[in-house]
Amino acid sequence: MKKIVAPLLIVLSVWYLVFSVRVIEAKPVVITPTSIASPTATLIPTAVPTIANITEAKSNKIDYQVGKWNGLNSFRWVIRLAIERGVSTNTVVLLLLLPIIATLVSFLHYVVGLVGYGIFMPTMIAVVFLATGFFGGLLLFALILLISLTGNMILKKLKIHFWPARAINLMFISVAVFGLMLLTSFVKFIDISEISIFPILFMILLAEEFTRTQLVKSKSEAKSLVVGTLVVAITGAVIMNFNVAQNLVLKYPELVILIVLVANLLIGSYSGIRLTEIKRFKGAIRDKKKSNG
């Protein structure tokens, strides 16, 4: 069944790309709150090298033009209706980018062999890096992890129950993050003073996963999982920060959905060796080739 479905989806995607890619054209609209015309509103807020605006649910209005309905552009009509009803363009773009990042995580895990904390955690941490910036996000995670590990060492000596100990540790983290937000407000290069609570919560969850892995498995495995998660998250954040990717998912959402579906069907049926394991099994592969020769 997979051998039939995958080629069929590839043919459909090529056909869609040839015959339907020119159906719409997203045009900027001029916003004139006063008698003097303001700069035209772009399709998506211009991405900043370190902090992208698509994590902010601004109610920016755009003139999202869609051609005549032909069945293939149905999702674009739905997006247009959502924007007209007040749904933020940033939110639409971010929701359409998330499956692409999840597909990237799947590819890096099953084909490349990069390990991390599942598929949800790296995807959400990528969004965190968009909100905080790469340096701010890494600094925030480093502080949370340092406070978490230090707090665990102190609380072990008190010999209290697990949940009260975690609550006290969360208090340490909250106070430390508050202090970091205050300090970075004086620094122009790194400023996380205006981020929402959700990026902080995701970083706390990642630090908690690191602590739990240390207790259940080993420190080396915990380090490899955290590093893998951060590498995938940074890669995903870089992709989401590109204006090309942001405009692509908004202009051609049906094509993006089709590509994600085809890619995951191919990755899901991949049975070859992972790239990071080639060196590990190089000797066995060489011996097998000699025996077959």
C-alpha positions as CSV (number, residue, x, y, z in Angstrom):
1,M,0.0,0.0,0.0
2,K,2.8,2.4,0.9
3,K,4.5,1.7,-2.4
4,I,1.4,2.8,-4.2
5,V,0.5,5.8,-2.0
6,A,3.9,7.5,-2.0
7,P,4.4,7.7,-5.8
8,L,0.8,8.8,-6.2
9,L,1.2,11.7,-3.7
10,I,4.5,12.7,-5.5
11,V,2.7,12.8,-8.8
12,L,-0.1,14.9,-7.3
13,S,2.4,17.3,-5.7
14,V,4.2,17.8,-9.1
15,W,0.8,18.3,-10.8
16,Y,-0.3,20.8,-8.2
17,L,3.0,22.7,-8.5
18,V,2.7,23.0,-12.3
19,F,-0.9,23.9,-12.6
20,S,-1.9,25.7,-9.4
21,V,1.1,27.6,-8.0
22,R,0.1,30.8,-9.7
23,V,-3.5,30.9,-8.5
24,I,-3.1,33.6,-5.9
25,E,-1.0,36.6,-5.2
26,A,-0.7,38.1,-1.8
27,K,-0.7,41.9,-2.1
28,P,0.3,44.4,0.5
29,V,-2.4,46.8,1.7
30,V,-1.8,50.5,2.6
31,I,-2.9,51.3,6.1
32,T,-3.9,55.0,6.5
33,P,-4.8,55.8,10.1
34,T,-4.3,59.5,9.4
35,S,-4.3,61.7,6.4
36,I,-0.6,60.8,5.9
37,A,-0.1,57.4,4.4
38,S,1.9,55.0,6.6
39,P,4.3,52.4,5.1
40,T,2.6,49.5,3.5
41,A,1.9,46.4,5.6
42,T,3.9,43.4,4.4
43,L,2.6,39.9,4.1
44,I,4.4,38.9,7.3
45,P,6.3,41.1,9.7
46,T,9.9,41.5,8.6
47,A,12.0,38.9,10.4
48,V,14.7,40.1,12.7
49,P,18.1,38.2,12.8
50,T,17.6,37.1,16.4
51,I,14.0,37.6,17.3
52,A,11.1,36.9,14.8
53,N,7.7,38.6,15.3
54,I,5.6,35.6,14.2
55,T,5.4,34.5,17.8
56,E,3.4,37.6,18.7
57,A,-0.3,37.4,18.0
58,K,-0.7,40.8,16.5
59,S,-3.9,41.7,14.7
60,N,-2.2,42.9,11.6
61,K,-4.5,43.1,8.6
62,I,-3.4,42.2,5.2
63,D,-5.1,42.1,1.8
64,Y,-4.9,38.3,1.3
65,Q,-5.9,37.9,-2.3
66,V,-7.2,34.5,-3.5
67,G,-8.1,33.6,-7.0
68,K,-11.3,31.9,-8.2
69,W,-12.1,28.8,-6.2
70,N,-11.0,25.7,-8.1
71,G,-11.0,23.1,-5.3
72,L,-7.2,23.0,-5.0
73,N,-7.1,26.4,-3.3
74,S,-9.8,25.6,-0.6
75,F,-7.4,26.0,2.3
76,R,-6.4,29.5,1.0
77,W,-10.0,30.5,1.1
78,V,-10.2,29.2,4.7
79,I,-7.1,31.3,5.6
80,R,-8.6,34.4,4.0
81,L,-11.8,33.9,6.0
82,A,-9.8,33.5,9.2
83,I,-7.8,36.6,8.6
84,E,-11.0,38.6,7.7
85,R,-12.5,37.4,11.0
86,G,-9.6,38.7,13.0
87,V,-7.2,35.7,13.3
88,S,-3.6,36.9,13.4
89,T,-1.6,36.3,10.3
90,N,1.4,35.5,12.6
91,T,-0.6,32.7,14.3
92,V,-1.6,31.3,10.9
93,V,2.0,31.3,9.7
94,L,3.3,29.7,12.9
95,L,0.7,27.0,12.9
96,L,1.6,26.0,9.3
97,L,5.3,26.1,10.0
98,L,5.1,23.7,13.0
99,P,4.4,20.5,10.9
100,I,7.5,21.4,8.8
101,I,9.7,21.6,11.9
102,A,8.2,18.3,13.1
103,T,9.0,16.7,9.8
104,L,12.6,18.0,10.1
105,V,12.8,16.4,13.6
106,S,11.6,13.1,12.1
107,F,14.2,13.2,9.3
108,L,17.0,14.1,11.7
109,H,16.0,11.2,14.0
110,Y,15.3,8.4,11.6
111,V,17.7,9.2,8.7
112,V,20.5,11.2,10.3
113,G,20.3,9.6,13.8
114,L,20.3,12.7,15.9
115,V,18.6,11.9,19.2
116,G,16.5,14.3,21.3
117,Y,13.5,14.5,23.6
118,G,10.9,13.3,21.3
119,I,9.2,15.4,18.5
120,F,7.2,17.8,20.6
121,M,10.0,19.2,22.8
122,P,12.4,20.3,19.9
123,T,9.5,21.8,18.0
124,M,8.4,23.9,20.9
125,I,11.9,24.9,21.9
126,A,12.4,26.2,18.3
127,V,9.4,28.5,18.8
128,V,11.0,29.6,22.1
129,F,14.2,30.6,20.2
130,L,12.0,32.7,17.8
131,A,10.5,34.5,20.8
132,T,13.7,35.0,22.8
133,G,16.4,35.1,20.2
134,F,19.2,32.4,20.0
135,F,21.5,34.0,22.5
136,G,18.7,34.9,24.9
137,G,17.2,31.5,24.7
138,L,20.5,29.7,25.3
139,L,21.2,32.1,28.2
140,L,17.8,31.4,29.7
141,F,18.2,27.7,29.4
142,A,21.7,27.7,30.9
143,L,20.4,29.7,33.9
144,I,17.4,27.5,34.4
145,L,19.5,24.3,34.2
146,L,22.2,25.7,36.5
147,I,19.6,26.7,39.1
148,S,17.8,23.4,38.8
149,L,20.9,21.3,39.3
150,T,22.2,23.5,42.2
151,G,18.7,23.4,43.8
152,N,18.6,19.6,43.5
153,M,22.0,19.3,45.2
154,I,20.9,21.6,48.1
155,L,17.4,20.0,48.6
156,K,18.9,16.4,48.6
157,K,20.6,17.3,51.9
158,L,17.2,18.3,53.4
159,K,15.8,14.8,52.8
160,I,12.2,16.0,52.1
161,H,9.6,14.5,49.9
162,F,10.0,14.8,46.1
163,W,7.1,17.1,45.2
164,P,7.8,19.7,47.9
165,A,11.4,19.7,46.8
166,R,10.4,20.3,43.2
167,A,8.1,23.2,44.3
168,I,11.0,24.8,46.2
169,N,13.3,24.3,43.2
170,L,10.7,26.0,41.0
171,M,10.7,28.9,43.3
172,F,14.5,29.2,42.9
173,I,14.1,29.1,39.1
174,S,11.3,31.7,39.1
175,V,13.4,34.2,41.2
176,A,16.5,33.6,39.0
177,V,14.6,34.1,35.8
178,F,13.0,37.3,37.1
179,G,16.5,38.5,38.0
180,L,17.8,37.6,34.5
181,M,14.9,39.5,32.9
182,L,15.6,42.5,35.0
183,L,19.4,42.4,34.2
184,T,18.9,41.9,30.4
185,S,16.5,44.9,30.3
186,F,19.7,47.0,30.6
187,V,21.5,45.2,27.8
188,K,20.6,46.0,24.2
189,F,22.4,42.9,22.7
190,I,20.3,40.4,24.8
191,D,16.9,41.4,26.1
192,I,14.4,38.9,27.3
193,S,12.5,41.3,29.6
194,E,9.4,41.3,27.5
195,I,8.9,37.6,26.7
196,S,5.8,35.8,27.8
197,I,5.6,33.0,30.4
198,F,5.3,30.2,27.8
199,P,8.9,30.2,26.5
200,I,10.1,30.2,30.1
201,L,7.8,27.2,30.9
202,F,9.2,25.2,27.9
203,M,12.8,25.9,29.0
204,I,11.9,24.7,32.5
205,L,10.3,21.6,31.1
206,L,13.5,20.9,29.1
207,A,15.6,21.4,32.3
208,E,13.3,19.0,34.2
209,E,13.7,16.4,31.4
210,F,17.4,16.7,31.8
211,T,17.2,16.2,35.5
212,R,14.9,13.2,35.2
213,T,17.1,11.5,32.6
214,Q,20.1,11.9,34.9
215,L,18.2,10.2,37.7
216,V,16.7,7.4,35.6
217,K,19.5,6.7,33.1
218,S,22.9,8.5,33.1
219,K,24.5,11.9,32.8
220,S,26.0,11.2,29.4
221,E,22.7,10.2,27.9
222,A,21.0,13.3,29.4
223,K,23.7,15.5,27.9
224,S,23.4,13.9,24.5
225,L,19.6,14.3,24.5
226,V,19.7,17.9,25.6
227,V,22.4,18.8,23.0
228,G,20.4,16.9,20.3
229,T,17.2,18.8,21.3
230,L,18.9,22.2,21.2
231,V,20.6,21.5,17.8
232,V,17.3,20.5,16.2
233,A,15.5,23.4,17.8
234,I,18.0,25.9,16.6
235,T,17.9,24.5,13.1
236,G,14.1,24.7,13.2
237,A,14.1,28.2,14.4
238,V,16.5,29.3,11.6
239,I,14.1,27.8,9.0
240,M,11.1,29.5,10.6
241,N,12.9,32.8,10.8
242,F,13.3,32.9,7.0
243,N,10.9,35.2,5.2
244,V,10.9,32.7,2.3
245,A,9.5,30.0,4.5
246,Q,7.0,32.3,6.1
247,N,5.6,33.5,2.8
248,L,5.6,30.0,1.3
249,V,3.3,28.5,3.9
250,L,0.9,31.5,3.6
251,K,0.8,31.6,-0.2
252,Y,0.8,27.9,-0.9
253,P,-0.6,26.1,2.2
254,E,-2.0,23.1,0.3
255,L,1.4,22.5,-1.3
256,V,3.1,22.6,2.1
257,I,0.6,20.1,3.6
258,L,1.1,17.8,0.6
259,I,4.9,18.0,0.9
260,V,4.8,17.3,4.7
261,L,2.5,14.3,4.0
262,V,4.7,12.8,1.3
263,A,7.9,13.4,3.3
264,N,6.6,11.7,6.4
265,L,5.4,8.7,4.4
266,L,8.8,8.3,2.9
267,I,10.6,8.8,6.3
268,G,8.1,6.5,8.0
269,S,9.0,3.7,5.6
270,Y,12.8,4.3,5.7
271,S,14.6,1.1,6.8
272,G,18.2,2.0,6.0
273,I,21.1,2.7,8.4
274,R,21.3,6.1,10.1
275,L,24.0,8.4,8.9
276,T,25.5,8.7,12.4
277,E,25.7,4.9,12.7
278,I,27.8,4.4,9.5
279,K,31.1,4.8,11.4
280,R,29.9,2.5,14.1
281,F,29.0,-0.3,11.7
282,K,31.6,0.4,9.1
283,G,33.6,-2.7,9.8
284,A,30.5,-5.0,9.6
285,I,29.4,-3.4,6.3
286,R,32.9,-3.9,4.9
287,D,33.0,-7.6,6.0
288,K,29.5,-8.1,4.5
289,K,30.6,-6.7,1.1
290,K,33.7,-9.0,1.1
291,S,31.6,-12.0,1.9
292,N,29.1,-11.2,-0.9
293,G,31.9,-10.5,-3.3
